[in-house]
Amino acid sequence: MEGLAAAGASRTHITKREWLRISGTPDAVVSQIRAYDRLGVNYLIACFPVGHEKTSLRLFADEVMPALA
């Protein structure tokens, strides 16, 4: 994700390598989502790791979503 937001309006697409994954601590995930927002991305599809879905979804709902509200 580094450099994507800096490219701003000069970018018209995101490569597969760039969009493949958002992961990390809640703060890191918030930062990555904000970078996509600055690029004009207006929706994301979330998938959580098999076997950890409930924990990951709760962490996302409790810490990431409020930071983006």
SULDA-V530551 format. One line per field, one symbol per residue. psi: psi as a letter, one per 20 degrees, with the letter a starting at -180 (. if undefined). A space follows every 10 residues. Layout:
psi->???
//
This chain:
psi->hphghhhcii pirprghhih pprarggggg ggghggghij pjqqpppqpp ijgggggggg hhhgghhi.
//
